[in-house]
Amino acid sequence: MDETDVLRHLLEVEAEAAALVDSAQAEADRRLADGEKLNREHYDQCYAKEVAELDANYQKQLDAVKADYQKQLDAYRAELDAMSVNNSRFMELAGHLLLKD
């Protein structure tokens, strides 16, 4: 085998090795992309589930606070409605406080 044949053979081997490296790199890139896509989908599902639970919990607590507020407001209004107004006593007190002799 002369030098030209040896060099040609070495170049062919190098070209095959470069093709194998390119193929391996393409496969690695594809696998990484697929893994990233699966991880993103899993993250999005978990995130959506957590957001839905937090929203439901928030709405439940908000409804409870609104109901308690309305209950307290109704009780306060009922208490005010039950009170009688004594205008003469009010005028007497106002006169005493405002027109101290």
Secondary structure by P-SEA (a helix, b strand, c coil): ccaaaaaaaaaaaaaaaaaaaaaaaaaaaaaaaaaaaaaaaaaaaaaaaaaaaaaaaaaaaaaaaaaaaaaaaaaaaaaaaaccccaaaaaaaaaaaaccc
